[in-house]
Amino acid sequence: MTFKLRNATLFAACATVFLSAVGPAATAAAPAGANLAKAAAPATPRIGDVQKAVDELAEQSGVVGVIAEAYYDGKRIDRATAGSRLLGGKGGTIPTGSGYRAWSQTKTMTATAVLQLVEEGKLGLDDKLSDLLPIVVEKDLVRYADQITVRQLIQHTSGIPDFDREIDPFDRTYISPYDVLKISRSLPLQQKPGGDPLYSSTNYTLLGLIIEKLTRNTLAEEFERRFFKPLDMDRTYLPTRPTQRIEEPHGHGYHPDRRGKLRDTDKINAATAWAAGSVISTAADMAAFYSAFMKGRLLPPNLREVITGKLTPTGDPSKCVLPFRGAGPGSTSVTATTLDGRLQLAMNATFSMEMPHFGNNLAAAAQTVLCSAQ
C-alpha cells in the first residue's frame, strides 16, 4: 500500500510486504527483557553494490542526500553515502552511522509492544477500544469505540480519521495524544470499522495510550525496556518534547511550510507523531530491531503476522525481502530485511521538495541489493 504525503502531513508511511524466497524465520520468542544483543556471523553473503544504488538515488531531482548500511547477523558488511548533508551540495556527505527519523517504522515498534502484551495475556486482539480506554467514550473522542478492536487499530481497518494531515509540522507547540484524538474526531468519518485498510496514524496514538495504561509506564520507557536496551539500540530514542532534534550527526531535509517557504525540517515538532512516527534511530539500530523481529525474538510468528500478514515463500527471487518504510516532511527511511532476519539494508534519504513516493525507490533499490545475496 502507498499513502499520499500532503503539505501538512507530518507522518505518512506503512510497512509494505514483499513475500520472501528465503527460509522461514525462527519460531521461538524470548521474554521482553531477555538479552537480544546483536551477534556476528562467521560467513558474509555477497550482496549488490550498495554505493552504486545510493549514487543512483542521490542523482534524482529533489534528493539532497542518501545513506545506506547493510548488516548480516548484526555485523556491518557494507555502507555508502551520496549527495550532501545540507541543501545546495553543502556540508559534505552525510556520515554513515548518522541519526535519522524512522517515521512510521515507529508503528512496527508500537504494534510489537501491543502484541507482546497480547502474548503476556494482558489484552486480546479482539478486545474493544471502549473497554480498554473508556475515556474515549466518556469524552466522545472516537466514533464506534465499542466496535473497534485492537486488531483493527494495528491493521488500519478501524475507520478512524487520520489526524496528521491537520498538523503543521513547523508548529512546535506541544500537542498531547488526547489533543490528537480531538483533531481526529473533528474530521469526517470515511468508513465504519471493519472495512478495507484506511491508513491513519490516529490508530497508533490509541495503541500508545493502551500500552501506557496497561503497563503504567510511559511509551518511551516501554520502548526502552522492550527493545532499545535488550537489543543494544543505544542510539535510538522516542522524543517526548516538541523541540527535540536529532542528537546524532545527520542529514538535513527540507519541506515547504504552509506559506510555501522551504524550511529545514531539523526544527519540526518532534513529539506529536509519538507512537505513530517519532522514533529517531540509526541504520545499525534499525537493522538490529528488524533482525530480532524477523528471527522471532520479539514475537512468535502468529502474532508477528498480525503486522506483516502471512509470509509464504514463493521461490521468486525478485521478492526476497520485506521492506518497512517511514516517510515525513523532508525525508524517507526504509529498512529491508530477509525473512530469516539475517540480512538487512537500512536507508535514509533527505529531500528539498515533496517526494511522497520516494520510499518506493528506496525499497526497490534495497530489493536489488539484497536479492543479489549469495
C-alpha positions in Angstrom: 0.0 0.0 0.0 1.1 3.5 -0.7 -0.2 6.6 1.0 0.0 10.2 -0.2 2.0 12.8 1.7 0.5 16.3 1.6 2.0 19.7 2.6 0.6 19.5 6.1 1.4 15.8 6.5 3.7 15.1 9.4 3.7 11.3 9.3 2.8 9.0 6.5 4.2 5.6 5.7 3.4 1.9 6.0 5.2 -1.4 6.1 5.0 -2.9 2.6 5.3 -6.7 2.2 7.3 -8.5 -0.5 6.9 -12.3 0.0 10.2 -14.0 0.6 12.1 -16.7 -1.1 14.4 -17.3 1.9 13.8 -19.8 4.7 11.2 -19.2 7.4 12.0 -17.2 10.5 12.7 -18.9 13.8 9.7 -19.6 15.9 11.0 -19.2 19.5 10.0 -16.0 21.2 12.1 -14.7 24.1 10.8 -12.6 27.0 10.7 -8.9 26.5 13.7 -8.3 28.9 15.9 -11.1 27.5 19.4 -10.4 26.2 18.9 -10.0 22.5 22.2 -8.4 21.6 23.5 -8.5 18.1 25.8 -11.4 17.2 28.4 -11.6 14.5 28.4 -14.4 11.9 31.4 -16.2 10.6 30.3 -16.1 6.9 29.3 -13.0 4.9 27.0 -13.1 1.9 27.8 -11.3 -1.3 25.2 -8.6 -2.0 24.7 -6.0 -4.7 26.7 -2.7 -5.0 25.4 -0.5 -2.2 27.4 2.5 -3.3 26.0 2.3 -6.8 22.5 2.1 -5.5 23.0 5.1 -3.3 24.7 7.1 -6.1 21.7 6.5 -8.4 19.2 7.5 -5.8 21.1 10.7 -5.0 21.1 11.7 -8.6 17.4 12.0 -8.7 15.9 15.5 -8.8 14.9 16.8 -5.3 17.2 14.4 -3.4 19.7 16.1 -1.0 21.5 13.1 0.4 21.2 9.3 0.9 22.9 6.9 3.3 22.7 3.1 3.5 24.2 0.4 5.6 24.0 -3.4 5.2 24.1 -5.8 8.1 24.5 -9.5 8.3 23.7 -11.2 11.7 24.4 -7.8 13.4 27.7 -7.1 11.6 28.0 -4.3 9.2 29.1 -5.6 5.8 28.8 -2.5 3.7 27.9 1.2 3.8 27.5 4.1 1.4 26.7 7.8 1.3 26.0 10.1 -1.6 24.7 13.7 -2.1 25.2 16.2 0.6 24.4 16.8 4.3 22.9 20.3 3.6 20.9 21.9 0.7 22.9 23.0 -2.3 25.7 20.5 -2.0 26.9 22.0 1.2 28.2 20.3 4.4 29.9 17.4 2.8 28.3 14.0 2.6 26.1 12.6 5.3 28.3 10.4 7.6 27.3 6.8 7.6 26.1 6.0 11.1 24.2 9.2 11.3 20.9 9.6 13.1 17.6 10.0 11.2 13.9 9.9 11.7 12.4 6.4 11.4 9.0 8.0 10.9 6.3 5.3 10.6 8.7 2.5 11.3 7.8 3.6 14.8 4.5 1.9 14.2 6.2 -1.5 13.9 7.6 -1.0 17.4 4.3 0.2 18.8 2.4 -2.8 17.3 5.1 -5.2 18.5 4.8 -3.8 22.1 1.0 -4.3 21.9 1.3 -7.8 20.6 3.8 -8.6 23.4 1.1 -7.6 25.8 -1.3 -9.9 24.0 1.3 -12.7 24.4 1.6 -11.8 28.1 -2.2 -12.2 28.5 -2.9 -8.5 29.3 -5.2 -7.9 26.4 -6.7 -9.7 23.4 -6.7 -8.8 19.7 -10.5 -8.7 19.7 -10.8 -6.5 22.8 -12.8 -3.4 22.2 -11.4 0.1 22.4 -14.2 1.3 24.6 -13.2 -1.3 27.2 -9.5 -0.6 27.1 -9.8 3.2 27.0 -13.2 4.2 28.4 -12.2 7.8 28.3 -12.6 7.9 24.5 -16.3 7.2 25.0 -16.7 9.5 28.0 -15.1 12.4 26.1 -16.6 11.4 22.7 -13.1 11.2 21.2 -13.6 8.2 18.9 -16.8 7.1 17.0 -17.7 3.4 17.2 -15.3 2.8 20.0 -17.5 0.0 21.2 -16.9 -1.8 17.8 -13.2 -1.1 17.2 -10.8 -3.9 18.1 -7.1 -3.9 18.8 -6.5 -5.9 15.6 -8.3 -3.2 13.6 -6.1 -0.5 15.2 -3.0 -2.3 14.2 -4.2 -3.1 10.7 -5.7 0.3 9.9 -9.2 -1.1 9.5 -10.8 0.9 12.3 -12.1 3.7 10.0 -10.7 6.4 12.4 -9.7 9.6 10.5 -6.0 10.4 10.2 -5.0 13.4 12.3 -1.7 14.1 10.7 -2.9 16.0 7.7 -4.2 18.7 10.0 -0.9 19.2 11.9 1.6 21.9 11.0 5.0 20.2 11.4 6.7 23.5 12.0 4.5 24.5 14.9 6.4 23.2 17.9 3.6 23.7 20.4 3.0 20.5 22.5 0.0 18.5 21.2 -0.9 15.8 23.6 -2.2 12.4 22.4 -5.7 13.4 23.6 -5.5 16.6 21.6 -4.6 14.5 18.6 -7.8 12.5 19.2 -9.8 15.7 19.3 -8.4 16.7 16.0 -9.2 13.3 14.5 -12.7 13.4 16.0 -13.4 16.7 14.2 -12.8 15.2 10.8 -15.4 13.5 8.6 -15.7 9.7 9.0 -14.7 7.9 5.8 -15.9 4.4 6.7 -17.1 2.3 9.6 -14.9 -0.2 11.4 -14.0 -3.4 9.7 -13.7 -2.2 6.1 -10.6 -2.1 3.9 -7.4 -0.7 5.3 -7.5 3.1 5.6 -4.2 4.4 6.7 -4.4 6.5 9.9 -1.8 7.5 12.4 -4.5 8.0 14.9 -4.8 4.3 15.3 -1.3 4.2 16.7 -1.9 7.1 19.0 -4.6 5.0 20.6 -2.3 1.9 20.7 0.3 4.1 22.5 -2.3 5.1 25.1 -3.3 1.5 25.6 0.3 0.5 26.2 0.7 3.2 28.8 -2.5 2.3 30.6 -1.8 -1.4 30.8 1.9 -1.1 31.8 1.6 2.1 33.9 4.8 3.2 32.2 5.4 5.9 29.5 5.7 4.6 26.0 9.3 5.8 25.9 10.0 3.7 29.0 8.3 0.6 27.4 10.3 1.0 24.2 13.5 1.3 26.2 12.6 -1.8 28.3 11.3 -4.0 25.5 13.5 -3.0 22.5 16.2 -0.4 22.9 18.0 -1.8 26.0 17.9 -5.6 25.2 18.8 -5.1 21.6 21.6 -2.6 22.3 19.8 0.1 20.4 21.7 2.7 22.4 21.3 5.5 19.8 17.6 5.2 19.4 15.0 7.2 21.4 11.4 8.4 21.3 11.3 12.2 21.6 8.9 13.5 24.2 9.4 17.2 23.7 8.3 19.2 20.6 11.7 20.9 20.4 13.9 17.8 20.5 16.1 17.4 17.5 18.2 14.5 16.1 21.1 14.3 18.5 23.5 12.4 16.2 25.2 14.0 13.2 22.6 13.8 10.4 21.5 14.9 7.0 19.0 17.8 6.7 15.8 17.6 4.8 13.6 20.5 3.6 9.9 20.9 3.2 7.6 23.8 2.3 5.7 25.4 5.2 2.1 26.4 4.8 3.2 29.6 3.1 5.2 27.7 0.6 8.6 28.7 2.0 11.1 25.9 2.0 12.3 25.2 5.6 14.8 22.9 7.3 12.9 20.0 8.8 15.5 19.7 11.5 13.3 22.1 13.5 9.9 20.4 13.2 7.7 19.2 16.1 9.5 16.0 17.2 6.9 14.6 19.6 3.4 14.9 18.1 3.7 11.7 16.0 4.6 9.9 19.2 3.6 6.2 18.9 2.9 6.7 15.2 6.2 8.1 14.0 8.5 9.9 16.4 11.4 7.5 16.9 14.8 8.7 15.9 17.4 6.0 15.2 20.4 4.8 13.2 20.9 2.2 10.5 22.7 -0.1 12.9 19.9 0.1 15.4 17.1 -0.3 12.9 18.8 -3.4 11.5 19.1 -4.8 15.0 15.4 -4.3 15.6 14.2 -6.0 12.4 16.7 -8.8 12.7 15.2 -9.6 16.1 11.7 -9.0 14.8 12.1 -11.5 11.9 14.0 -14.1 13.9 11.1 -14.5 16.3 12.9 -13.0 19.3 10.2 -10.3 19.8 7.1 -12.1 18.8 6.0 -15.7 17.8 5.2 -15.9 14.0 1.4 -16.0 14.5 1.5 -12.6 16.3 4.1 -11.2 14.0 1.8 -11.9 11.1 -0.8 -9.5 12.6 1.7 -6.8 11.4 3.2 -8.3 8.3 0.4 -10.6 7.0 1.1 -14.2 6.1 4.6 -14.6 4.7 4.7 -17.5 2.4 7.9 -18.4 0.5 7.2 -18.1 -3.3 10.5 -19.1 -4.8 10.5 -15.8 -6.7 14.0 -14.2 -6.3 12.5 -10.7 -7.1 10.5 -11.0 -3.8 13.3 -11.9 -1.4 12.9 -9.0 1.1 10.4 -7.4 3.3 10.8 -3.5 3.4 9.5 -1.4 6.2 9.0 2.3 5.4 8.6 5.6 7.1 8.1 9.0 5.5 7.6 12.5 6.6 8.5 16.1 5.8 11.9 16.2 4.2 13.0 12.6 4.5 12.1 8.9 4.0 13.6 5.8 5.7 13.4 2.2 4.7 14.7 -0.9 6.4 14.6 -4.0 4.2 15.1 -7.4 5.8 15.2 -11.0 4.6 12.6 -13.2 6.2 15.2 -15.2 8.1 16.3 -11.9 9.8 19.9 -12.4 8.9 20.4 -9.7 6.3 19.2 -6.0 6.5 19.7 -2.9 4.5 18.8 0.3 6.3 18.5 3.5 4.2 17.6 7.1 4.7 17.1 9.9 2.1 16.6 13.6 2.6 14.8 15.9 0.1 14.5 19.5 -1.0 10.9 19.1 -2.1 7.8 16.9 -1.5 8.6 13.4 -2.6 5.8 11.2 -1.2 6.6 8.1 -3.2 10.4 8.1 -2.9 10.1 5.2 -0.4 9.2 3.0 -3.4 12.6 4.0 -4.9 14.4 3.1 -1.7 12.6 -0.2 -1.4 13.3 -1.1 -5.0 17.0 -0.3 -4.5 17.1 -2.4 -1.4 15.5 -5.3 -3.2 18.1 -5.1 -6.0 21.0 -5.0 -3.5 19.7 -7.8 -1.1 18.4 -10.1 -3.7 21.9 -10.4 -5.1 22.9 -12.2 -1.9 24.6 -15.5 -2.4 
